[in-house]
Amino acid sequence: LIEALRAVVPETGGVLVEASDRQPYETGWRYGRGVARAVVRPQTTEQVADVLRLCHERGVRVHAIGGNTGLVGASNPDATGEQVVVALERLRRTIDIDPVDRTVLVDGGVLLSQLNAALAEHGLVFPIDLGADPQIGGMVVTNTGGTSLLKYGDVRHNLLGLEVVLADGTVVSQLSPLRKNNTGLDLKQVFVGTSGALGVVTRAVLQVVPLPRQRATALVAAADGAAVLALLQGLERSVGSALTVFEAIHGEAYRATLRHGANLQDPFRGAVPTYTVLVELTSTLDAAQLDLEELLQNALVAHVEAGAEGIDDVLMDPKGLGWALRHQISESLRHEGTVLGLDLSVPRSRLAAFSAAARDLVQARFPFATVCDFGHWGDGGTHLNVVWREADVPEGFHDGGPEGLKHAMQDALCELCVAQFGGSFSAEHGVGPHNQRFYDRYVDGPTQRVMAALRAALDPTGAWK
Amino acid sequence: LIEALRAVVPETGGVLVEASDRQPYETGWRYGRGVARAVVRPQTTEQVADVLRLCHERGVRVHAIGGNTGLVGASNPDATGEQVVVALERLRRTIDIDPVDRTVLVDGGVLLSQLNAALAEHGLVFPIDLGADPQIGGMVVTNTGGTSLLKYGDVRHNLLGLEVVLADGTVVSQLSPLRKNNTGLDLKQVFVGTSGALGVVTRAVLQVVPLPRQRATALVAAADGAAVLALLQGLERSVGSALTVFEAIHGEAYRATLRHGANLQDPFRGAVPTYTVLVELTSTLDAAQLDLEELLQNALVAHVEAGAEGIDDVLMDPKGLGWALRHQISESLRHEGTVLGLDLSVPRSRLAAFSAAARDLVQARFPFATVCDFGHWGDGGTHLNVVWREADVPEGFHDGGPEGLKHAMQDALCELCVAQFGGSFSAEHGVGPHNQRFYDRYVDGPTQRVMAALRAALDPTGAWK
């Protein structure tokens, strides 16, 4: 097999078999660990197709890896040592920008940062903003959302064309940049968000947007979740599509981040709001046409003067204190103790009630733990982190083994989210070993049945993954 | 069968069998004509499910009809007289608006105009803008685009949840208003744009947006298609997301409309531009914050002063002369003679070249005919109309029967569009009897194969349609 793979990908480093060479592909950025039989690094769609065909013919299972930034354990191979890992990082030759079309044809292995550097030369940007630096192919199969979904939508909203290699090596090439094309089934939609289960994305055509010329940021101290939602609704009415980011950080997460983060200033100087709301406006207009700083300040003042309840403080934040804090939350929580990180969403209007209910649940059933949530209140997504010190865990809670406590919490909070609040157990991280059981439990029958039909049609021998 | 249907939908007028009662459902608004065995008008999802189950059990084919505004002959039953038509017009009870969530749960039979009237009370709008008044369910299955796709996207971009009844009466209910939900296959995507071939849409959850507070419109006289595209690119950079409509009307269409339209003023007073560009900005900001009229005028002046070629005239159009003209094109062309109306799209940057090539083709092969195109240059869509007087058609062109000439033109222009310009034979009208042969010819194998697999999974006995 290894020789056959080397014949297909003959370039230096095209096939890795040594343990030390394989290791970076076997271990996730934060979670995930497995063993690969070999790691193959193709440079072209044809090589990807040849590798998949070869493995398919021999009944060898394959596992694709992009930027290895996933958070559900799906980036890495399983523990069997049988899977061939197909790493897409060398599929990085093409970034073809058409400024008149406002689109770009890009290879699946290109990093988001590389794409945006190339686009910036044309005054353009691919407007999916997130903390990691994933590959474009990985972003498509996980339908990445990020912090500015409110304004720009997710990857699906910005995807025009796609090239995918199926398990048997068939190349499905639909690389048209058409914005209007209603000729029946839009096949690319079935690959978006299915975590690569139906094929490997080798190229994509994306719609991109003009780079903003202005940005204005503010921090708002809110006394409760209801005040956060009222502010959201007020700003959408007053500043409209300039509203790009609307995040809220709970006081527990805020406090932990100030304790452990590096080079942070405390914007509210000691007062810890129940929720700290990070608001950002962007515009392609220059300040002479529309002063965003003034627009945002006026909108916030007007909201308070109109009698909004629960707004305790408003600060313009030109130095980005809020963003600095926001970016250090996840790492800071790890310094507090053990962290269970859940990526949930509920209907936007129910987020305040859901956060309160989650807090009540943890207080009642796991009183040694603290809920430290922060999230994208503009789109209903919340990173619900539960944090505790192992020393505080009473006897009995660890009876279910080392993962038993985490699983019990995860089960209880996902049940609350999905069954009681009509929410999602995976807002933007996708499905992988870490949350597969919730897929089995909560995804409806017709969806599972259609997914099985698609797999039967696109991967008839089940060789894939 | 009729009795059994009456038992399921017992309300007055629930089942229509008289020829005069069936007739409005058998004949399209502009195209399409067939014969129905009966017309059933259910009022609830349960009734729709019962009707479909009943027909499924008896092997009776069904055909759903929404607002009957389709343009590809797909709204009406076929000529066999065997199909039961399911009309959704009484499925019109629910318009549940959640202003905090900025979403609405709506029955499939609700008209776009009804939905927007209800939303306006909350300062909201469903931002799909088009000439007809379709039902929401029909808009979902045809993935309607319209004139402001540039800013708001198509129906798919604004669809959060869906309820569909499958051929056997199974109800697939995914009515969640979640904006972030990446738990594998997004099943609703396979129903969008497939013209109802996989099920009947009974309810939908839509994302809606704040009503604009301002609107500014201008008309620009452009000497050629290249000037139109340069203006588009310039405006996207200068006014960004305020740009909502960017349409261009060719001189031939413009001239015909002035000849036949009612109560029209000629904005350019006799001069007929090669392309008349209709530009519209909208904003939720009020004029004190951002004067749109001024912004648009300044942007157009700056574009010309920066040396743009081929811009012959610029007029602000506060009275809507351009829109009045735009809305009367299709009907006006009919007064000129026989019309072949094609709904095509190409990559946006190739629209100028495509329009020129289409003109050359018609001139060379059908010199008695005139191309009168107008379209959504902002998204690459063009309504390419070919117009001629039957008296001018030379001998021999009608040898292929009454539809032969139209078919020959349609074949040649679709081939030019799809094969040479990477375009679509149906930008926004969907697939129906009028263009089914292009589906068979141009839609790629994998898409047709997956569609067959989906039909096998969702409609195993093929009773549907």
Interface residues (C-beta under 8 A of the other chain):
Chain A: D98 P99 V100 D101 R102 T103 G123 T142 N143 G145 L149 G153 D154 R156 H157 L166 T170 V172 S173 Q174 S176 P177 L178 R179 K180 N181 N182 T183 G184 L185 D186 L187 Q189 V190 V192 G193 T194 S195 A197 V209 P210 P212 L229 L232 Q233 E236 R237 S238 V239 G240 S241 A242 S283 T284 L285 Q289 L290 L295 N298 S345 V346 P347 R348 S349 H376 D379 G380 G381 G422 G423 S424 F425 S426 A427 E428 H429 G430 V431 F438 Y439 Y442 V443 D444 P446 T447 R449 V450 M451 A452 A453 L454 A456 A457 L458
Chain B: D98 P99 V100 D101 R102 T103 G123 T142 N143 G145 L149 G153 D154 R156 H157 L166 T170 V172 S173 Q174 S176 P177 L178 R179 K180 N181 N182 T183 G184 L185 D186 L187 Q189 V190 V192 G193 T194 S195 A197 V209 P210 L229 L232 Q233 E236 R237 S238 V239 G240 S241 A242 S283 T284 L285 Q289 L290 L295 N298 S345 V346 P347 R348 S349 H376 D379 G380 G381 G422 G423 S424 F425 S426 A427 E428 H429 G430 V431 F438 Y439 Y442 V443 D444 P446 T447 R449 V450 M451 A452 A453 L454 A456 A457 L458
